[in-house]
Amino acid sequence: MPNPVSTRRFKPDILKYAQEIGVDIRFPPGAEVRRKFDNEAGTPEERAKKASLFFDDFSYAKVREFNSLY
């Protein structure tokens, strides 16, 4: 089991690093729009069922940034 103290310290560090390298940290509803949630579905589980796990547009852009041959 992870040490709760180190976990609490790690999360802000990784979020800070992610922002420094260009990750746009978003929380609902912006994240749901970018992941293409189904707004017509009823429950949160149904809305997320076919959604992407990632922000596909951002992921593709970052892969292209690191490897232009992709």
C-alpha positions in Angstrom: 0.0 0.0 0.0 1.5 3.4 -0.9 2.4 5.8 1.8 -0.4 8.4 2.0 2.1 11.2 2.7 4.2 10.5 -0.4 1.0 10.1 -2.5 -0.2 13.5 -1.4 3.1 15.0 -2.2 3.4 13.2 -5.5 0.1 14.3 -7.1 0.8 18.0 -7.0 4.3 17.4 -8.4 3.0 15.3 -11.3 0.3 17.8 -12.0 2.8 20.7 -12.0 5.1 18.7 -14.3 2.2 17.9 -16.7 1.3 21.6 -16.9 5.0 22.5 -17.6 5.2 20.1 -20.6 1.9 21.5 -22.0 -0.8 19.2 -20.6 -4.0 21.1 -20.3 -5.5 19.8 -17.1 -9.3 20.0 -17.3 -12.0 18.7 -15.1 -15.7 18.2 -16.0 -17.5 19.4 -18.0 -14.6 20.4 -20.3 -13.0 16.9 -20.0 -16.3 15.2 -20.9 -16.6 17.3 -24.0 -13.0 16.6 -25.2 -13.4 12.9 -24.4 -16.7 12.8 -26.4 -19.1 11.7 -23.7 -22.6 10.8 -24.9 -24.7 13.6 -23.6 -27.9 11.8 -24.7 -27.3 8.9 -22.3 -28.8 8.8 -18.8 -26.4 7.7 -16.2 -22.7 8.8 -15.9 -21.7 5.2 -16.7 -23.7 5.2 -19.9 -22.4 8.6 -20.9 -18.8 7.4 -20.5 -19.3 4.0 -22.0 -18.0 4.8 -25.5 -15.9 7.8 -24.6 -12.2 7.9 -25.2 -9.9 7.4 -22.2 -7.7 10.2 -23.5 -8.0 13.6 -25.1 -7.4 12.2 -28.6 -6.6 15.5 -30.2 -4.1 16.4 -27.6 -2.5 12.9 -27.6 -2.1 13.0 -31.3 -0.6 16.5 -31.3 2.0 15.4 -28.6 2.9 12.3 -30.5 3.5 14.4 -33.6 5.6 16.8 -31.6 7.9 14.1 -30.3 7.9 12.1 -33.6 7.1 14.0 -36.8 7.1 10.8 -38.8 4.0 9.4 -37.0 
